[in-house]
Amino acid sequence: MPNVYFDENYSPLIDRLAIEEKDPNSGLPIYKNYYNLMIFLAMVGRHHHDNCEYGQIQGKKIHEIPERIFERSNLDGYAYLLAIESTQGGEILRGDKDPQMWSYLEKYANLGIQIVDSWFSSEPNLDPVDILISQIKLEAIKQVKSSSNDNNEDIIF
């Protein structure tokens, strides 16, 4: 049974996002648990990188998350989609390739934590929730602009 991990080099930020830092409005951690944080980070990593070649964990592996946690929460589909997209085929889903299949989620999450770390480093005095929301807004605006431009290409004046 495969497990995924975080890189110890980012332990303070990981714990800040999933345990220590509380949303001022709700009083709850920003991410309720490590597996939700891993999904978010993997999506950030995938959004900014076309492959996860450089997503290997460099430090000690921490915060082990067994695959069953993702399965019980119906979040395992993210790992499957990242693996299929990364390998351009479904062969990766065969049972004997489970560790390799789950490694894509871990690698993209590691790339994502590097990006999120740069966001926090560039705005060290801002509230973490505000940093995340502002980055999500920036990406949403880019997507809307891109979508608007794509739709306008079909219009003939």
C-alpha atoms as one frame of an Amber mdcrd trajectory, in Angstrom:
protein
   0.000   0.000   0.000   1.668   3.220  -1.173   2.035   6.285   0.986   2.799
   9.877   0.064   4.849  12.362   2.031   5.868  15.975   2.363   9.434  17.242
   2.316  10.804  18.101   5.753  12.486  21.155   4.235   9.019  22.764   4.100
   7.828  21.527   7.500   7.219  24.975   9.038   5.044  26.070   6.115   3.212
  22.740   5.922   2.400  22.824   9.628   1.432  26.480   9.400  -1.063  25.707
   6.626  -2.481  22.510   8.089  -2.220  22.891  11.849  -0.938  26.083  13.414
  -2.412  28.975  11.469  -6.097  29.577  12.092  -8.467  31.414   9.812  -9.454
  34.529  11.767 -13.106  34.180  10.733 -13.661  30.494  11.446 -10.948  29.762
  14.001 -10.110  26.602  12.035  -6.840  25.634  10.383  -6.507  26.757   6.782
  -6.458  23.093   5.732  -8.175  20.649   8.058  -5.617  17.923   7.407  -2.511
  17.033   5.475  -4.275  15.175   2.681  -6.420  18.163   1.696  -3.304  20.310
   1.747  -1.507  17.787  -0.448  -4.294  17.896  -3.045  -4.211  21.697  -3.114
  -0.422  21.759  -3.434  -0.470  19.141  -6.188  -2.955  21.237  -8.154  -0.763
  24.326  -7.704   2.266  22.316  -8.794   0.494  20.946 -11.850  -0.861  24.351
 -12.792   2.641  25.817 -12.869   4.544  22.810 -14.261   3.908  20.626 -17.292
   5.692  17.684 -15.685   6.903  16.706 -12.250  10.427  15.724 -13.212  11.918
  18.049 -10.588   9.376  17.310  -7.872  11.423  14.758  -5.948  11.542  15.227
  -2.204  15.024  16.422  -1.285  14.859  16.216   2.510  13.495  13.681   4.933
   9.969  12.443   4.175   7.437  13.576   6.782   3.701  13.421   7.483   3.005
  10.047   5.902  -0.416   9.875   4.239  -1.581   6.387   3.222  -3.471   6.060
  -0.051  -6.507   4.730   1.836  -7.007   8.211   3.361  -7.486   9.667  -0.120
  -9.715   6.753  -1.118 -11.973   7.103   1.938 -12.335  10.819   1.232 -13.021
  10.262  -2.476  -9.940  12.273  -3.361  -7.967   9.472  -4.998  -9.207  10.597
  -8.415  -6.746  13.493  -8.305  -3.856  11.062  -8.036  -5.237   8.928 -10.864
  -5.725  11.899 -13.174  -2.263  13.304 -12.490  -0.714   9.908 -13.219  -2.732
   9.314 -16.409  -2.009  12.806 -17.677   1.680  12.547 -16.806   2.154   9.198
 -18.516  -0.316   9.851 -21.344  -2.022   6.512 -20.744  -3.950   4.293 -18.398
  -1.283   1.607 -18.033  -0.049   3.397 -14.901  -3.260   2.380 -13.097  -2.396
  -1.327 -13.108  -2.073  -2.655  -9.554   1.627  -3.433  -9.766   2.386   0.222
 -10.499   0.627   1.726  -7.480   3.741   3.248  -5.874   4.732   4.891  -9.156
   1.158   6.070  -9.752   0.957   7.751  -6.322   4.384   9.318  -6.755   2.940
  11.792  -9.275   0.685  13.283  -6.586   3.629  13.554  -4.191   5.941  15.122
  -6.786   3.399  17.685  -7.944   2.610  18.549  -4.312   6.320  19.073  -3.703
   6.484  21.432  -6.680   3.380  23.168  -5.338   4.835  23.734  -1.872   7.858
  25.369  -3.496   5.554  27.809  -5.283   3.443  28.489  -2.192   6.656  29.020
  -0.215   7.663  31.715  -2.714   4.259  33.398  -2.272   4.715  33.471   1.502
   8.334  34.630   1.225   7.370  37.569  -0.969   4.603  38.695   1.423   5.815
  37.615   4.895   3.620  40.039   6.829   0.303  39.226   5.172  -2.234  36.848
   6.627  -1.776  33.356   5.073  -5.425  33.156   4.030  -5.090  36.495   2.252
  -1.957  35.302   0.460  -3.685  32.150  -0.790  -6.851  33.974  -1.801  -4.938
  36.674  -3.665  -2.967  34.069  -5.615  -6.122  32.123  -6.451  -7.767  35.373
  -7.596  -4.775  36.211  -9.810  -5.004  32.824 -11.494  -8.770  33.138 -11.904
  -8.372  36.555 -13.542  -5.770  35.119 -15.939  -8.125  32.293 -16.834 -11.041
  34.646 -17.442  -8.910  36.906 -19.630  -7.565  33.942 -21.543 -11.046  32.534
 -22.011 -12.371  35.906 -23.165  -9.565  36.223 -25.711 -10.187  32.701 -26.991
 -13.899  33.421 -27.455 -13.215  36.708 -29.248 -11.056  35.007 -31.869 -14.165
  33.537 -33.440 -15.884  36.896 -33.774 -15.536  38.564 -37.144 -15.997  42.327
 -37.218
